[in-house]
Amino acid sequence: MMYRVIAVAVGGLLLAGCSSSSDFFDGLKPGPTLDTVRFESEPPGAEAKTSNGQTCKTPCALALPVDAPLTVTFTLQGYQPEQETLEPVDQSGSLPQLRPNPVMVELTAAPPAKPAAKPRARKPAAKPSTAKPAAAKPAAAAPAPAPAAQPSGSSPWPAPRQQ
């Protein structure tokens, strides 16, 4: 009888400990159903990136969840990106699968990039003319006025010698 009491007490403690942790029950739940999808591209070597973040280089295969549609984007240097949508298909008597499988894309070469426009050399702005206008020609040549007699002390030249 003592063994029964001990067994019930231990079982009760174990159940009490498990009920406070939801991680224990989460581990028992099945994960999402996965389907392995093959990706191919022409030319090979493109990056296939799914909308859930998984990537690989073609040709390759990824295990993808079948619970919702996914978009796959194919990119390769020098080619235009391509997109494909994977749809879950539920067939009676079997597990759900993604279609199309395999996914095949033919990448189209990207148009050549336009060369960057070169900045055109600007012509220097027209400088204002520094040429002086032509001097007006004097009318008829008039005789030069006779120099006025200056006092001897105000001339810039020395006075002529008197003999």
C-alpha atoms as an extended CHARMM CRD file, in Angstrom:
* protein
*
       163  EXT
         1         1  MET       CA              0.0000000000        0.0000000000        0.0000000000  PROA      1               0.0000000000
         2         2  MET       CA              2.8910000000        2.3260000000        0.7130000000  PROA      2               0.0000000000
         3         3  TYR       CA              4.1520000000        1.9520000000       -2.8650000000  PROA      3               0.0000000000
         4         4  ARG       CA              0.8170000000        3.1030000000       -4.2280000000  PROA      4               0.0000000000
         5         5  VAL       CA              0.8960000000        6.2810000000       -2.1720000000  PROA      5               0.0000000000
         6         6  ILE       CA              4.4400000000        7.0670000000       -3.2770000000  PROA      6               0.0000000000
         7         7  ALA       CA              3.5980000000        6.3690000000       -6.9530000000  PROA      7               0.0000000000
         8         8  VAL       CA              0.5270000000        8.6320000000       -6.8300000000  PROA      8               0.0000000000
         9         9  ALA       CA              2.5080000000       11.4310000000       -5.1410000000  PROA      9               0.0000000000
        10        10  VAL       CA              5.3380000000       11.2430000000       -7.6860000000  PROA      10              0.0000000000
        11        11  GLY       CA              2.8470000000       11.1510000000      -10.5860000000  PROA      11              0.0000000000
        12        12  GLY       CA              1.0460000000       14.1890000000       -9.1890000000  PROA      12              0.0000000000
        13        13  LEU       CA              4.2990000000       16.1290000000       -8.8770000000  PROA      13              0.0000000000
        14        14  LEU       CA              5.2820000000       15.2670000000      -12.4470000000  PROA      14              0.0000000000
        15        15  LEU       CA              1.9150000000       16.3760000000      -13.8080000000  PROA      15              0.0000000000
        16        16  ALA       CA              2.0210000000       19.5880000000      -11.8050000000  PROA      16              0.0000000000
        17        17  GLY       CA              5.4970000000       20.3810000000      -13.1600000000  PROA      17              0.0000000000
        18        18  CYS       CA              4.4660000000       19.6890000000      -16.7600000000  PROA      18              0.0000000000
        19        19  SER       CA              1.2920000000       21.7460000000      -16.6170000000  PROA      19              0.0000000000
        20        20  SER       CA              3.2260000000       24.9320000000      -15.8300000000  PROA      20              0.0000000000
        21        21  SER       CA              5.4620000000       24.5460000000      -18.8980000000  PROA      21              0.0000000000
        22        22  SER       CA              3.7970000000       24.8820000000      -22.3120000000  PROA      22              0.0000000000
        23        23  ASP       CA              7.1160000000       24.0380000000      -24.0050000000  PROA      23              0.0000000000
        24        24  PHE       CA              6.5910000000       20.4060000000      -23.0800000000  PROA      24              0.0000000000
        25        25  PHE       CA              3.3370000000       20.2200000000      -25.0610000000  PROA      25              0.0000000000
        26        26  ASP       CA              4.7060000000       22.3340000000      -27.9440000000  PROA      26              0.0000000000
        27        27  GLY       CA              7.3510000000       19.6800000000      -28.4820000000  PROA      27              0.0000000000
        28        28  LEU       CA              4.6290000000       17.1040000000      -28.9800000000  PROA      28              0.0000000000
        29        29  LYS       CA              2.8320000000       19.0810000000      -31.7100000000  PROA      29              0.0000000000
        30        30  PRO       CA              3.6810000000       18.1010000000      -35.2800000000  PROA      30              0.0000000000
        31        31  GLY       CA              5.6330000000       20.6940000000      -37.3120000000  PROA      31              0.0000000000
        32        32  PRO       CA              4.3320000000       22.1260000000      -40.5770000000  PROA      32              0.0000000000
        33        33  THR       CA              4.1490000000       19.7640000000      -43.5150000000  PROA      33              0.0000000000
        34        34  LEU       CA              7.1440000000       20.2670000000      -45.8000000000  PROA      34              0.0000000000
        35        35  ASP       CA              7.5610000000       19.6040000000      -49.4990000000  PROA      35              0.0000000000
        36        36  THR       CA             10.9210000000       19.5270000000      -51.2700000000  PROA      36              0.0000000000
        37        37  VAL       CA             10.8030000000       21.7840000000      -54.3270000000  PROA      37              0.0000000000
        38        38  ARG       CA             13.4780000000       21.7450000000      -57.0390000000  PROA      38              0.0000000000
        39        39  PHE       CA             14.5730000000       25.0360000000      -58.6710000000  PROA      39              0.0000000000
        40        40  GLU       CA             16.2690000000       25.3290000000      -62.0810000000  PROA      40              0.0000000000
        41        41  SER       CA             17.1600000000       28.3000000000      -64.2440000000  PROA      41              0.0000000000
        42        42  GLU       CA             18.5800000000       28.9470000000      -67.6730000000  PROA      42              0.0000000000
        43        43  PRO       CA             21.3740000000       30.0570000000      -67.3180000000  PROA      43              0.0000000000
        44        44  PRO       CA             22.1760000000       28.1680000000      -64.0870000000  PROA      44              0.0000000000
        45        45  GLY       CA             23.6710000000       29.9230000000      -61.0690000000  PROA      45              0.0000000000
        46        46  ALA       CA             20.7570000000       32.2450000000      -60.3190000000  PROA      46              0.0000000000
        47        47  GLU       CA             19.8210000000       32.9470000000      -56.7170000000  PROA      47              0.0000000000
        48        48  ALA       CA             16.3750000000       31.5730000000      -55.8550000000  PROA      48              0.0000000000
        49        49  LYS       CA             14.9180000000       33.4090000000      -52.8260000000  PROA      49              0.0000000000
        50        50  THR       CA             11.5700000000       32.4300000000      -51.3230000000  PROA      50              0.0000000000
        51        51  SER       CA              9.1980000000       34.8180000000      -49.5830000000  PROA      51              0.0000000000
        52        52  ASN       CA              9.9230000000       33.0470000000      -46.2690000000  PROA      52              0.0000000000
        53        53  GLY       CA             13.6550000000       33.9300000000      -46.5840000000  PROA      53              0.0000000000
        54        54  GLN       CA             15.2320000000       30.6620000000      -47.7450000000  PROA      54              0.0000000000
        55        55  THR       CA             17.7570000000       30.9330000000      -50.5950000000  PROA      55              0.0000000000
        56        56  CYS       CA             19.8430000000       28.6760000000      -52.8460000000  PROA      56              0.0000000000
        57        57  LYS       CA             21.7870000000       28.8340000000      -56.1490000000  PROA      57              0.0000000000
        58        58  THR       CA             20.1930000000       26.9940000000      -59.0710000000  PROA      58              0.0000000000
        59        59  PRO       CA             20.0450000000       24.1000000000      -59.6920000000  PROA      59              0.0000000000
        60        60  CYS       CA             18.9970000000       23.3570000000      -56.0880000000  PROA      60              0.0000000000
        61        61  ALA       CA             16.1630000000       22.1400000000      -53.8730000000  PROA      61              0.0000000000
        62        62  LEU       CA             14.5590000000       23.5210000000      -50.6970000000  PROA      62              0.0000000000
        63        63  ALA       CA             12.1960000000       21.9730000000      -48.1280000000  PROA      63              0.0000000000
        64        64  LEU       CA              9.3320000000       24.4730000000      -47.9350000000  PROA      64              0.0000000000
        65        65  PRO       CA              6.2160000000       24.5950000000      -45.7270000000  PROA      65              0.0000000000
        66        66  VAL       CA              2.9970000000       23.7080000000      -47.5270000000  PROA      66              0.0000000000
        67        67  ASP       CA              0.6640000000       25.7810000000      -45.3230000000  PROA      67              0.0000000000
        68        68  ALA       CA              0.4720000000       28.8820000000      -47.6030000000  PROA      68              0.0000000000
        69        69  PRO       CA              1.4490000000       30.1260000000      -51.0930000000  PROA      69              0.0000000000
        70        70  LEU       CA              5.0520000000       31.2370000000      -51.5380000000  PROA      70              0.0000000000
        71        71  THR       CA              6.7470000000       33.5520000000      -54.0370000000  PROA      71              0.0000000000
        72        72  VAL       CA             10.1920000000       32.6930000000      -55.4170000000  PROA      72              0.0000000000
        73        73  THR       CA             12.3770000000       35.4130000000      -56.9870000000  PROA      73              0.0000000000
        74        74  PHE       CA             15.2380000000       34.4410000000      -59.2890000000  PROA      74              0.0000000000
        75        75  THR       CA             18.0920000000       36.9470000000      -59.7050000000  PROA      75              0.0000000000
        76        76  LEU       CA             21.3540000000       36.7720000000      -61.6440000000  PROA      76              0.0000000000
        77        77  GLN       CA             23.8160000000       39.5580000000      -62.5170000000  PROA      77              0.0000000000
        78        78  GLY       CA             23.1220000000       40.8370000000      -66.0530000000  PROA      78              0.0000000000
        79        79  TYR       CA             19.5920000000       39.3570000000      -66.2100000000  PROA      79              0.0000000000
        80        80  GLN       CA             16.1480000000       40.6430000000      -65.3330000000  PROA      80              0.0000000000
        81        81  PRO       CA             14.6510000000       39.1460000000      -62.1410000000  PROA      81              0.0000000000
        82        82  GLU       CA             11.8380000000       36.5980000000      -62.5420000000  PROA      82              0.0000000000
        83        83  GLN       CA              9.1310000000       35.5730000000      -60.0510000000  PROA      83              0.0000000000
        84        84  GLU       CA              7.1510000000       32.3630000000      -59.6930000000  PROA      84              0.0000000000
        85        85  THR       CA              4.3420000000       31.5800000000      -57.2420000000  PROA      85              0.0000000000
        86        86  LEU       CA              4.1180000000       28.2050000000      -55.5320000000  PROA      86              0.0000000000
        87        87  GLU       CA              0.5930000000       27.1220000000      -54.5770000000  PROA      87              0.0000000000
        88        88  PRO       CA             -0.2550000000       24.3990000000      -52.0560000000  PROA      88              0.0000000000
        89        89  VAL       CA             -2.2530000000       21.5640000000      -53.6290000000  PROA      89              0.0000000000
        90        90  ASP       CA             -4.2140000000       19.2420000000      -51.3510000000  PROA      90              0.0000000000
        91        91  GLN       CA             -4.7120000000       15.8600000000      -53.0070000000  PROA      91              0.0000000000
        92        92  SER       CA             -7.0000000000       13.3320000000      -51.3880000000  PROA      92              0.0000000000
        93        93  GLY       CA             -5.1310000000       10.3780000000      -49.9200000000  PROA      93              0.0000000000
        94        94  SER       CA             -1.7200000000       12.0850000000      -49.8490000000  PROA      94              0.0000000000
        95        95  LEU       CA              0.1040000000       14.9060000000      -48.1300000000  PROA      95              0.0000000000
        96        96  PRO       CA             -0.2960000000       18.4680000000      -49.4770000000  PROA      96              0.0000000000
        97        97  GLN       CA              2.3300000000       19.5050000000      -52.0290000000  PROA      97              0.0000000000
        98        98  LEU       CA              3.5250000000       22.7130000000      -53.6660000000  PROA      98              0.0000000000
        99        99  ARG       CA              3.0280000000       23.2010000000      -57.4030000000  PROA      99              0.0000000000
       100       100  PRO       CA              4.7600000000       23.7120000000      -59.8060000000  PROA      100             0.0000000000
       101       101  ASN       CA              7.5290000000       21.2820000000      -58.8810000000  PROA      101             0.0000000000
       102       102  PRO       CA             10.2050000000       21.5390000000      -60.2810000000  PROA      102             0.0000000000
       103       103  VAL       CA             10.2040000000       25.2950000000      -60.8570000000  PROA      103             0.0000000000
       104       104  MET       CA             11.9770000000       26.1780000000      -64.1250000000  PROA      104             0.0000000000
       105       105  VAL       CA             12.6380000000       29.7320000000      -65.3040000000  PROA      105             0.0000000000
       106       106  GLU       CA             14.4290000000       31.1680000000      -68.3040000000  PROA      106             0.0000000000
       107       107  LEU       CA             16.0650000000       34.4550000000      -67.4050000000  PROA      107             0.0000000000
       108       108  THR       CA             16.0240000000       37.3060000000      -69.9270000000  PROA      108             0.0000000000
       109       109  ALA       CA             19.1840000000       39.3230000000      -70.4600000000  PROA      109             0.0000000000
       110       110  ALA       CA             18.9100000000       42.8240000000      -69.0430000000  PROA      110             0.0000000000
       111       111  PRO       CA             19.0780000000       45.6880000000      -71.5500000000  PROA      111             0.0000000000
       112       112  PRO       CA             22.4750000000       47.3650000000      -71.6510000000  PROA      112             0.0000000000
       113       113  ALA       CA             22.7860000000       50.1130000000      -69.1160000000  PROA      113             0.0000000000
       114       114  LYS       CA             22.7550000000       53.6230000000      -70.5040000000  PROA      114             0.0000000000
       115       115  PRO       CA             26.1120000000       55.2980000000      -70.0130000000  PROA      115             0.0000000000
       116       116  ALA       CA             26.0830000000       57.9860000000      -67.4220000000  PROA      116             0.0000000000
       117       117  ALA       CA             25.5460000000       61.3890000000      -68.9830000000  PROA      117             0.0000000000
       118       118  LYS       CA             28.7840000000       63.3050000000      -69.0470000000  PROA      118             0.0000000000
       119       119  PRO       CA             28.5160000000       66.8110000000      -67.7130000000  PROA      119             0.0000000000
       120       120  ARG       CA             28.8720000000       69.1870000000      -70.5940000000  PROA      120             0.0000000000
       121       121  ALA       CA             31.6560000000       71.6970000000      -70.4280000000  PROA      121             0.0000000000
       122       122  ARG       CA             30.2130000000       75.0810000000      -69.8890000000  PROA      122             0.0000000000
       123       123  LYS       CA             31.3610000000       77.9200000000      -72.0220000000  PROA      123             0.0000000000
       124       124  PRO       CA             32.7680000000       80.7280000000      -69.9270000000  PROA      124             0.0000000000
       125       125  ALA       CA             30.3760000000       83.5550000000      -69.4320000000  PROA      125             0.0000000000
       126       126  ALA       CA             30.9380000000       86.4970000000      -71.7770000000  PROA      126             0.0000000000
       127       127  LYS       CA             33.2120000000       88.9470000000      -70.0480000000  PROA      127             0.0000000000
       128       128  PRO       CA             32.2170000000       92.5770000000      -70.1740000000  PROA      128             0.0000000000
       129       129  SER       CA             34.1400000000       94.3960000000      -72.8400000000  PROA      129             0.0000000000
       130       130  THR       CA             37.1630000000       96.1870000000      -71.4800000000  PROA      130             0.0000000000
       131       131  ALA       CA             37.9000000000       97.9180000000      -74.7580000000  PROA      131             0.0000000000
       132       132  LYS       CA             37.6490000000      101.6390000000      -74.4880000000  PROA      132             0.0000000000
       133       133  PRO       CA             35.4620000000      103.4270000000      -76.9720000000  PROA      133             0.0000000000
       134       134  ALA       CA             37.3600000000      105.0960000000      -79.7480000000  PROA      134             0.0000000000
       135       135  ALA       CA             38.2790000000      108.6380000000      -78.8900000000  PROA      135             0.0000000000
       136       136  ALA       CA             36.4570000000      111.2350000000      -80.8560000000  PROA      136             0.0000000000
       137       137  LYS       CA             38.6370000000      112.7890000000      -83.4830000000  PROA      137             0.0000000000
       138       138  PRO       CA             39.2260000000      116.4460000000      -82.8930000000  PROA      138             0.0000000000
       139       139  ALA       CA             37.5280000000      118.6990000000      -85.3230000000  PROA      139             0.0000000000
       140       140  ALA       CA             39.9430000000      120.8430000000      -87.2770000000  PROA      140             0.0000000000
       141       141  ALA       CA             43.4000000000      121.1180000000      -85.8640000000  PROA      141             0.0000000000
       142       142  ALA       CA             43.4870000000      124.3240000000      -83.9740000000  PROA      142             0.0000000000
       143       143  PRO       CA             46.7620000000      126.0950000000      -83.3200000000  PROA      143             0.0000000000
       144       144  ALA       CA             48.1080000000      125.3200000000      -79.8940000000  PROA      144             0.0000000000
       145       145  PRO       CA             47.8010000000      128.2350000000      -77.5300000000  PROA      145             0.0000000000
       146       146  ALA       CA             50.9870000000      130.1020000000      -76.7880000000  PROA      146             0.0000000000
       147       147  PRO       CA             52.4100000000      129.3000000000      -73.4290000000  PROA      147             0.0000000000
       148       148  ALA       CA             51.7030000000      131.8910000000      -70.8560000000  PROA      148             0.0000000000
       149       149  ALA       CA             54.5950000000      133.6320000000      -69.3090000000  PROA      149             0.0000000000
       150       150  GLN       CA             55.2550000000      132.1240000000      -65.9670000000  PROA      150             0.0000000000
       151       151  PRO       CA             57.1670000000      133.7570000000      -63.2340000000  PROA      151             0.0000000000
       152       152  SER       CA             60.7020000000      132.4650000000      -63.1590000000  PROA      152             0.0000000000
       153       153  GLY       CA             60.2850000000      130.7530000000      -59.8100000000  PROA      153             0.0000000000
       154       154  SER       CA             57.3640000000      128.6010000000      -60.7420000000  PROA      154             0.0000000000
       155       155  SER       CA             58.7660000000      126.8310000000      -63.7880000000  PROA      155             0.0000000000
       156       156  PRO       CA             59.6910000000      123.2200000000      -63.3810000000  PROA      156             0.0000000000
       157       157  TRP       CA             62.7250000000      123.8120000000      -65.6070000000  PROA      157             0.0000000000
       158       158  PRO       CA             65.7300000000      125.7020000000      -64.6010000000  PROA      158             0.0000000000
       159       159  ALA       CA             65.8640000000      129.2430000000      -65.8250000000  PROA      159             0.0000000000
       160       160  PRO       CA             68.0000000000      129.8710000000      -68.8890000000  PROA      160             0.0000000000
       161       161  ARG       CA             71.4130000000      131.2450000000      -68.1350000000  PROA      161             0.0000000000
       162       162  GLN       CA             71.8540000000      134.8120000000      -68.6820000000  PROA      162             0.0000000000
       163       163  GLN       CA             75.0780000000      135.8830000000      -70.2420000000  PROA      163             0.0000000000
